Structure formats: structure tokens, C-alpha cells
């Protein structure tokens, strides 16, 4: 059901040092790094850290649900729009993640970043 999870942290360098240390014994390591997020995993990046931006009172979570195909990603997006969700990114390919990463991102009623993703080719 869950594809990956992302959390925001107040001190990214301190959190990177912490997770580098504690995830290594579990067989995980840094696998992808972007200015806005760092992904850890053993075979794929499925745990992400992002810096908390601004003076935000709350901390946004990122939850990605596995979709069986691209049509399901589109259906997720359409259902979210119908439910009144803010669209962060409509369904599209994200080649910076990998060649067949197809995802859509919306904001839930509490402000969390919720995604549906399919990793299969079309």
C-alpha cells in the first residue's frame, strides 16, 4: 500500500547525520539527494527527509501510495480534485526520479502532501 514516506526536519544536516548512522545497520543508505529532499533505502529510496521551510507551525508529511497502473494515478488525481483537494502536481512522468515514475501529488485537508505513484512503464 505505501510506496514511500517523507518527513520534514528542522535541521537537515543534523538529521542526515542521525539517519546515516541509524539506518546503516539496517542496510539502508542515502540513495538520492536533491536540494529539497534526501531519499534513503536499501533497494529504492522509500524514506525521505526534507527541510522544514519558513516559520511553519506544523510539519508537513508526505505519504505516497502505490498505484497498480497509470490509470489508477489519474483516477486518484480526479477523485482528489472532486473532493476539493489542492493539486500540487497533476499526473505526469518524473524522469528525474526514474524513467517510468508516474505520479500525482495533492494536499489533504490537513495540509499533508499525498501522492499516488506507479513505477511501471505505460
C-alpha positions as CSV (number, residue, x, y, z in Angstrom):
1,X,0.0,0.0,0.0
2,X,2.7,2.5,1.0
3,X,5.3,3.3,-1.6
4,X,7.3,5.8,0.4
5,X,7.1,8.2,3.3
6,X,8.6,11.7,3.7
7,X,9.0,13.8,6.8
8,X,10.2,17.3,7.4
9,X,13.0,18.1,9.7
10,X,14.1,21.3,11.4
11,X,17.9,20.7,11.0
12,X,18.6,18.8,7.8
13,X,22.4,18.3,8.3
14,X,21.8,17.0,11.9
15,X,19.0,14.7,10.7
16,X,21.1,13.4,7.8
17,X,24.0,12.6,10.2
18,X,21.5,10.8,12.5
19,X,19.8,8.8,9.8
20,X,23.1,7.9,8.1
21,X,24.2,6.4,11.4
22,X,21.0,4.6,12.5
23,X,19.9,3.3,9.1
24,X,23.2,1.8,8.1
25,X,22.9,-1.2,10.5
26,X,19.5,-1.8,8.9
27,X,21.0,-2.0,5.4
28,X,19.8,1.4,4.2
29,X,21.8,4.3,2.9
30,X,21.3,7.6,1.1
31,X,20.2,6.8,-2.4
32,X,19.1,10.2,-3.9
33,X,19.8,13.7,-3.0
34,X,18.0,16.9,-4.2
35,X,18.1,20.4,-2.6
36,X,14.6,19.8,-1.3
37,X,14.8,16.2,-0.3
38,X,17.1,13.3,0.5
39,X,16.0,9.7,0.0
40,X,17.1,6.6,2.0
41,X,16.5,3.0,1.2
42,X,18.1,-0.4,0.6
43,X,16.9,-1.2,-2.9
44,X,14.9,2.0,-3.6
45,X,14.6,5.3,-1.8
46,X,11.4,4.9,0.3
47,X,12.2,7.1,3.3
48,X,12.7,10.8,2.6
49,X,13.8,13.8,4.6
50,X,13.0,17.4,3.6
51,X,13.9,20.6,5.4
52,X,11.1,22.4,7.2
53,X,10.6,25.7,5.4
54,X,10.0,29.1,6.9
55,X,8.4,29.6,10.3
56,X,5.8,26.9,9.8
57,X,4.0,25.9,12.9
58,X,3.2,22.4,11.7
59,X,5.2,19.8,9.9
60,X,4.0,18.5,6.6
61,X,4.2,14.8,6.0
62,X,4.5,13.2,2.6
63,X,2.7,9.9,2.0
64,X,2.9,8.0,-1.3
65,X,0.5,5.3,-2.1
66,X,1.4,2.6,-4.7
67,X,-0.8,2.6,-7.8
68,X,-1.1,-0.5,-9.9
69,X,-1.0,1.5,-13.2
70,X,-1.1,5.0,-14.6
71,X,-4.8,4.9,-15.0
72,X,-5.1,4.5,-11.2
73,X,-2.8,7.5,-10.7
74,X,-5.2,9.5,-12.9
75,X,-8.2,8.2,-11.0
76,X,-6.6,9.1,-7.7
77,X,-6.0,12.7,-9.0
78,X,-9.5,13.0,-10.4
79,X,-11.1,11.8,-7.1
80,X,-8.9,14.2,-5.1
81,X,-9.9,17.1,-7.3
82,X,-13.6,16.1,-6.9
83,X,-13.1,16.1,-3.2
84,X,-11.8,19.6,-3.2
85,X,-8.1,18.9,-2.7
86,X,-5.4,21.4,-3.7
87,X,-3.4,19.9,-6.6
88,X,0.3,20.2,-6.1
89,X,1.3,18.4,-9.3
90,X,-1.0,16.7,-11.8
91,X,-0.3,13.3,-13.1
92,X,2.9,13.2,-15.1
93,X,6.2,11.4,-15.6
94,X,9.0,12.4,-13.2
95,X,12.2,11.3,-15.1
96,X,14.4,12.9,-12.5
97,X,13.3,10.1,-10.2
98,X,13.5,7.4,-12.9
99,X,12.3,6.8,-16.4
100,X,8.9,5.3,-15.6
101,X,8.0,7.2,-12.4
102,X,4.4,8.5,-12.9
103,X,2.8,10.3,-10.1
104,X,0.3,12.9,-8.9
105,X,0.5,15.0,-5.8
106,X,-2.3,16.6,-3.8
107,X,-2.8,18.3,-0.5
108,X,-5.1,16.5,2.0
109,X,-7.5,18.5,4.3
110,X,-4.8,18.8,7.0
111,X,-2.1,20.1,4.5
112,X,-0.2,16.9,4.0
113,X,1.4,16.1,0.6
114,X,-0.3,12.9,-0.6
115,X,0.8,11.1,-3.7
116,X,-0.2,8.2,-5.9
117,X,2.7,6.7,-7.9
118,X,3.1,4.0,-10.5
119,X,6.6,2.7,-11.3
120,X,5.6,0.5,-14.3
121,X,6.0,1.6,-17.9
122,X,2.9,2.5,-19.7
